[in-house]
Amino acid sequence: MKVIIVTGASSGIGLSIAQHLAAKGNNVYGVSRSKIHEKNIKSIQADVTQFEQLQKAYQDIFEVEGKIDILINNAGMGISGSIEDTSYEDAQYLMNVNFMGIFNSTKAVIPLMRKSGRGKIFNMSSVASKLSIPFQSFYSSSKAAVNAFTDALANEVAPFKIQVCSIMPGDIKTGFTKNRKKNAVDSEAYKKRVDKSVAVMEEDENNGMDPEVAARAVHRLVQRKRIPLYYTIGIQYKLIVLLAKILPAKFVNHIVGSIYGFKKDK
Ligand SMILES: NC(=O)c1ccc[n+]([C@@H]2O[C@H](COP(=O)([O-])OP(=O)(O)OC[C@H]3O[C@@H](n4cnc5c(N)ncnc54)[C@H](OP(=O)(O)O)[C@@H]3O)[C@@H](O)[C@H]2O)c1
């Protein structure tokens, strides 16, 4: 039985992963600001932007269980709107949750995994890390930062037998869509395009995969002896990520712009 921590386990992908891993007989702790009312998941109320909260929680788990096998850094959020209209505070908060939250959680767990001489850390990135979406620039940037963090971390902790993986899901139908924070003001110069772009994003997400697809994929990953550095969820998204890798960057960015940019509406 593995001891697994899942952040952002109160809803959506994190809840589905936590439920699935617990149903498979693992000892699962779920971290989120709200309480998790699931009988197989041990709820820890903590904010990923607060390092001390995570450090204490993970230390307590380690003392009770004697080990932490797996950390799944899943907590995250989205904001939307033009870069010009985004407030410094909103951009900073998003980076605090999506990027610094992963830093806080990872920093809290590494010494405990080092004591055990092994561990696996999964960071929830997104296909948006590879295809930067207009009017979701800070979200895409935060996920690209997660990938760069994963790459560096993997080499830093390899001597301690700690493995690291960035998981990149495509669109999944969750509370993420309604929780996305929209810019307080969309100026006239962008409003029409932002509205259209956000409508496309929301439709994609609402028609997206079931979170259970992500849960099954993560379950398969946690059982592997050796995990990949990157794992994309969704067959069509695997193809998109592959094409983005081999085609010229300007061409790929142009295609993304033609789907989400509405440049002709200016
Ligand atoms: N849905 C998609 O299409 C999609 C695609 C690719 C990647 N992702 C990524 O998957 C992850 C989960 O997203 P989701 O779709 O499941 O969204 P969701 O349903 O909105 O769930 C977000 C989770 O993160 C937690 N959370 C947010 N801020 C937090 C904080 N400061 N401290 C602790 N927990 C916090 C929330 O719990 P509380 O509010 O209770 O704290 C909730 O459990 C995110 O990293 C997201 O970027 C989603």
The ligand as a Tripos MOL2 file, in Angstrom:
@<TRIPOS>MOLECULE
LIG
   48    52     1     0     0
SMALL
NO_CHARGES

@<TRIPOS>ATOM
      1 N1         -9.6190   20.8690  -16.4740 N.am      1 LIG1
      2 C1         -8.7640   20.8870  -17.4810 C.2       1 LIG1
      3 O1         -9.1520   20.9190  -18.6700 O.2       1 LIG1
      4 C2         -7.2790   20.8400  -17.2070 C.ar      1 LIG1
      5 C3         -6.4170   20.6060  -18.2880 C.ar      1 LIG1
      6 C4         -5.0480   20.5650  -18.0580 C.ar      1 LIG1
      7 C5         -4.5440   20.7440  -16.7760 C.ar      1 LIG1
      8 N2         -5.4080   20.9800  -15.7330 N.ar      1 LIG1
      9 C6         -4.8140   21.1660  -14.3990 C.3       1 LIG1
     10 O2         -5.3230   20.1810  -13.5170 O.3       1 LIG1
     11 C7         -5.2980   20.6730  -12.1790 C.3       1 LIG1
     12 C8         -6.6460   20.4590  -11.5250 C.3       1 LIG1
     13 O3         -7.6130   21.2230  -12.2220 O.3       1 LIG1
     14 P1         -9.1570   20.8550  -12.2630 P.3       1 LIG1
     15 O4         -9.5740   20.9310  -13.6710 O.co2     1 LIG1
     16 O5         -9.4270   19.6270  -11.4990 O.co2     1 LIG1
     17 O6         -9.7610   22.1550  -11.5260 O.3       1 LIG1
     18 P2        -10.7600   22.3080  -10.2680 P.3       1 LIG1
     19 O7        -11.8970   21.3750  -10.3850 O.co2     1 LIG1
     20 O8        -11.0390   23.7720  -10.2010 O.co2     1 LIG1
     21 O9         -9.8670   21.8670   -9.0250 O.3       1 LIG1
     22 C9         -8.8300   22.6670   -8.5430 C.3       1 LIG1
     23 C10        -8.3370   22.0870   -7.2430 C.3       1 LIG1
     24 O10        -7.2220   22.8720   -6.7870 O.3       1 LIG1
     25 C11        -7.4590   23.2530   -5.4370 C.3       1 LIG1
     26 N3         -6.8150   24.5260   -5.1460 N.ar      1 LIG1
     27 C12        -6.9390   25.7020   -5.8330 C.ar      1 LIG1
     28 N4         -6.2160   26.6590   -5.2260 N.ar      1 LIG1
     29 C13        -5.6240   26.0760   -4.1490 C.ar      1 LIG1
     30 C14        -4.7590   26.5510   -3.1220 C.ar      1 LIG1
     31 N5         -4.3410   27.8250   -3.0790 N.pl3     1 LIG1
     32 N6         -4.3380   25.6710   -2.1700 N.ar      1 LIG1
     33 C15        -4.7640   24.3790   -2.1890 C.ar      1 LIG1
     34 N7         -5.5690   23.8770   -3.1320 N.ar      1 LIG1
     35 C16        -5.9970   24.7220   -4.1010 C.ar      1 LIG1
     36 C17        -8.9760   23.3290   -5.2940 C.3       1 LIG1
     37 O11        -9.3820   23.1250   -3.9410 O.3       1 LIG1
     38 P3         -9.8780   24.2810   -2.9370 P.3       1 LIG1
     39 O12       -10.5700   25.3300   -3.7550 O.co2     1 LIG1
     40 O13       -10.7460   23.5620   -1.9750 O.co2     1 LIG1
     41 O14        -8.6220   24.7910   -2.2960 O.co2     1 LIG1
     42 C18        -9.3920   22.1260   -6.1380 C.3       1 LIG1
     43 O15        -9.3210   20.9510   -5.3630 O.3       1 LIG1
     44 C19        -4.8720   22.1380  -12.2740 C.3       1 LIG1
     45 O16        -3.4900   22.2540  -12.0020 O.3       1 LIG1
     46 C20        -5.1630   22.4870  -13.7330 C.3       1 LIG1
     47 O17        -4.3660   23.5330  -14.2000 O.3       1 LIG1
     48 C21        -6.7510   21.0380  -15.9250 C.ar      1 LIG1
@<TRIPOS>BOND
     1     1     2 1
     2     2     3 2
     3     2     4 1
     4     4     5 ar
     5     4    48 ar
     6     5     6 ar
     7     6     7 ar
     8     7     8 ar
     9     8     9 1
    10     8    48 ar
    11     9    10 1
    12     9    46 1
    13    10    11 1
    14    11    12 1
    15    11    44 1
    16    12    13 1
    17    13    14 1
    18    14    15 2
    19    14    16 1
    20    14    17 1
    21    17    18 1
    22    18    19 2
    23    18    20 1
    24    18    21 1
    25    21    22 1
    26    22    23 1
    27    23    24 1
    28    23    42 1
    29    24    25 1
    30    25    26 1
    31    25    36 1
    32    26    27 ar
    33    26    35 ar
    34    27    28 ar
    35    28    29 ar
    36    29    30 ar
    37    29    35 ar
    38    30    31 1
    39    30    32 ar
    40    32    33 ar
    41    33    34 ar
    42    34    35 ar
    43    36    37 1
    44    36    42 1
    45    37    38 1
    46    38    39 2
    47    38    40 1
    48    38    41 1
    49    42    43 1
    50    44    45 1
    51    44    46 1
    52    46    47 1
@<TRIPOS>SUBSTRUCTURE
     1 LIG1         1 GROUP 0 **** ****
